[in-house]
Structure formats: C-alpha cells, structure tokens
Amino acid sequence: MVPRIMAKTFKQLLAETKGQVPEISAEDVKKRIDAKDGTTVLDIREKDETTQGHLPSTTLIPRGFLELRVEEKFPDKTKPVIVYCAGGTRSLLAARALKELGYEQVSSMAGGFNKWKELGYPFVVPQALDASMRRRYDRHLVIPEVGEEGQLKLVNAKVLLIGAGGLGSPIGIYLAAAGIGTIGIVDSDVVDESNLQRQILHTTAGVGTPKVDSAERAIHALNPHVKVRKFHERLTSENVMRIFDGFDVVVDGSDNFATRYLVNDACVLKKIPNVHGSIFRFEGQVTVFAPNLGGPCYRCLYAEPPPPDLAPNCNDAGVLGVLPGIVGLLEATETIKLILGKGRTLVGRMVALDALETTFREFKLRRDPECVMCSDSAVFKGFIDYDEFCAARA
C-alpha cells in the first residue's frame, strides 16, 4: 500500500519555511548595501511591479523564472544572497527554493519593498518606454541584442553630427529613426539646389535656408521624440570643445581635411569615439577612431593635413549621389553598436568601398606609438587654425 502524503496548508508551509530561511530587516539590508560587502540583492517581483522602483544595486529575476535563470546569473553558490519581494512572503518561498538549489547563504528581507519605502530609504525608479515608444521601436524590442534595455540606451544617447550634407543626411535620418534621444548638428551652410542630388535631409522647399533648420524639420517630421541641438556655426579651434561637451559619440560627415583634424584632436582630448566616413566619386571609407578603446586616431594614419590642391572636395571632384547613403548608413550602424556595446566595431579596422566594382575591402589600422596626438608621450600644445595651416602648406 502506497503511504499517504499529508498535504500542508499554506500557513503550515510558510511557518516551516520561516524555520528554514533567516529573515533580515530592511535596516540591516541597507547597511550591507551601503557597505558594498559583495552581497547579491535579488528582486523576485514581476516586471510590472518594479516600475514603482527597486533597491539600489538590485538584480531582477521574476519569481516564475527564478530556478531557470538564477544559476546562470549567479554561478557562485557560496556568496550571500538577500531576496526581497513586495511584502516579504514570496521572497521567503523563493529563498527556500534557492537553498534547495544549493545556495548556502540565503536570507529574505522582512517587509519587502513596502517596508523599505516606509522607512524612507532611497530607491531607483527605472526608466521605461511609454506606449508610443514601444509601438515605434517594436522591431528593436524583439531583437535580443537591443531589447528595452538597449533601446533606452539609444533614447538616452547624445550623438553629435559634423555636417548635415551628403554623409550627415543618411546618418541623421537613420539615427533619428533608431531613437537616438539627442542629435547635435554642426553646419554653417545653407541648402543649395546642387545639394539635393545626395543630401536627403533637405528638400526643394528648403533651398536657401540653414541646413541645421532644414535637418531639424526632417528629423522631427520622422521622430518627434528626438531632441535636436543646432549649431549654425563653423567648427573652429575656438568653439570645438564647447560644442563637443556632453556628447557620447561624434560622427564625422565633413568633407575637408581641416575639419577632420580638428574633430580628431577634440575627440582624443575628450575621449569620445570618432565615427569617421569619407567619400570620393565612387569610393568611400568608414572606420572608428578611438584611442581610448584601443584603436588609432586619425593622426596615426595621416600625421598632418595635405595641401588643399592635393585634396579636392566633392564640389571639385564630384560624387555619386547614392554613395553617401551607403557610407553614411555604415557610420550610423557603427554609432548604434558603440552605444549598445554590442558587436565588433570598426575600431582598429577600416572598410573601403568601391561602388563601381561593388567591392568592400578591410584594412587593419594600428596606433602609432609616436603619434603626436594620441601616443603615451604626446603633449597637446593647443589647437591650431587648420585652414591657415593647409593654406600655408599650399
């Protein structure tokens, strides 16, 4: 005869669990968090509950997924773990499950998050996408490498665009579409009819207006959530550090060497990644200059600007209208990868495109140990007027 198993009521189960799992007061939890003693604080509430806030330095694993995910998150079962929920009951049962999985130092916070708030202790209210943003970025949210956490990184990012021309146009449009929260645009020019063959930020109706204004209209028409910071001024040695201040990534869409060197030097000083692109007729190049991430800077490749007569721009040499779109989208992709911290970026590599042959080639780039700007022994002596420098060399 099979022995009959006596069922337990919930009260009996809870009482038994309290005898097995130690409870810790919210006051003692705060002391351990403040001491940073290596204790893991585990929130087992459901995701919709955590919108009210959570304890500092908390890891969230909803109770329904605890046994599935906890060993992946915390493989060392000897370290202390404090579990909490809203009121302290679910956390007791969750702590019991952890003990059964072999975790040696598990306790439950008495009173849960409600007690923590009642005592007036600080808590973190997580940022969340509103309903409109969730609809807009739905295709990002289902990508594991992006998800809501990654999309919030994009929403909080600040990207500075150097130029609203051929390269700046596709970069600006796609960064806005991706949800970059703040896009700065530096351009002193006005829209000309000859721009419209490739500069898709602008329209015929915008001819004669400042490019930064035309770009702002296009970006807001696509995504009103994006904040646009306009710098209708020419980038110079006097204003570059002011303009670059507060941005996470600089994307260089300029078409002259004087600006490229100025952008490079300011990015090195501020330790900001410099996503670089250039185009010439049917050819383009893309890379990321970031000595702070282990790669070279622009001066590691080209120590000084060439004379102007050896460096024609798009006005002089021409450019295939669709080429800036290809190169600009590669720059936008690198920018998003840098913000997300995902994938293999072009730091230390350059991709060269030949549109006539439809070929891409990759080149390895290395830091120059004697680079005048980013080497360990480099001494910055101040910005120079690169336009005058180039003219003097000519």
C-alpha positions, 0 to 999 in steps of 0.5 A: 500500500502506497503511504499517504502524503499529508498535504500542508496548508499554506500557513503550515508551509510558510511557518516551516519555511520561516524555520528554514530561511533567516529573515533580515530587516530592511535596516540591516539590508541597507547597511550591507548595501551601503557597505558594498560587502559583495552581497547579491540583492535579488528582486523576485517581483514581476516586471510590472511591479518594479516600475514603482522602483527597486533597491539600489544595486538590485538584480531582477529575476521574476519569481516564475523564472527564478530556478531557470535563470538564477544559476546562470546569473549567479554561478557562485553558490557560496556568496550571500544572497538577500531576496526581497519581494513586495511584502516579504512572503514570496521572497521567503518561498523563493529563498527556500527554493534557492537553498534547495538549489544549493545556495548556502547563504540565503536570507529574505528581507522582512517587509519587502519593498513596502517596508523599505519605502516606509522607512524612507530609504532611497530607491531607483525608479527605472526608466521605461518606454511609454506606449508610443515608444514601444509601438515605434521601436517594436522591431528593436524590442524583439531583437535580443541584442537591443531589447528595452534595455538597449533601446533606452540606451539609444533614447538616452544617447547624445550623438553629435553630427559634423555636417548635415550634407551628403554623409550627415543626411543618411546618418541623421535620418537613420539615427533619428529613426533608431531613437537616438534621444539627442542629435547635435548638428554642426553646419554653417551652410545653407541648402543649395539646389546642387545639394539635393542630388545626395543630401536627403535631409533637405528638400526643394522647399528648403533651398536657401535656408540653414541646413541645421533648420532644414535637418531639424524639420526632417528629423522631427517630421520622422521622430518627434521624440528626438531632441535636436541641438543646432549649431549654425556655426563653423567648427573652429579651434575656438568653439570645438570643445564647447560644442563637443561637451556632453556628447557620447559619440561624434560622427564625422560627415565633413568633407575637408581635411581641416575639419577632420583634424580638428574633430580628431584632436577634440575627440582624443582630448575628450575621449569620445569615439570618432565615427569617421566616413569619407567619400570620393566619386565612387569610393568611400571609407568608414572606420572608428577612431578611438584611442581610448578603446584601443584603436588609432586616431586619425593622426596615426594614419595621416600625421598632418593635413595635405595641401588643399590642391592635393585634396579636392572636395566633392564640389571639385571632384564630384560624387555619386549621389547614392554613395553617401547613403551607403557610407553614411548608413555604415557610420550610423550602424557603427554609432548604434553598436558603440552605444549598445556595446554590442558587436565588433566595431570598426575600431582598429579596422577600416572598410573601403568601398568601391561602388563601381566594382561593388567591392568592400575591402578591410584594412587593419589600422594600428596606433602609432606609438609616436603619434603626436596626438594620441601616443603615451608621450604626446603633449597637446600644445593647443589647437591650431587654425587648420585652414591657415595651416593647409593654406600655408602648406599650399 
